[in-house]
Amino acid sequence: MFSSLLILGFMSLASVNGLPSHEVAAYPPKSIAKAFKLVVKMTDPSKDFDAPVHNSYVNLAPVDSDRAAASPGTRGTVFFRNGTKTEQAAGQSTVLTDE
């Protein structure tokens, strides 16, 4: 009986303790990002390639550390805008990808 009460007491202390408030405040605030995929749209369908690219997604393939080659495909690279509308208007935002 005494051991059951002792274990129950330790469990209640452990559940009350949690994380100190200074550790919780160290995490950055959560934000939401909307992803998008780029789609190829041909303005003049008569000038499309032999293998049509109209309505296909843009895929990126890394060439080296700071360049990528774009090609049409079915999967599509996911892009994210990094910055707020205000930062974008000031030219301070960037575009990231999942690659």
Secondary structure by P-SEA (a helix, b strand, c coil): caaaaaaaaaaaaaaaacccccccccccbbbbbbbbbbbbbbcccccccccccccbbbbbbbccccbbbbbbccbbbbbbbcccaaaaaaccccccccc
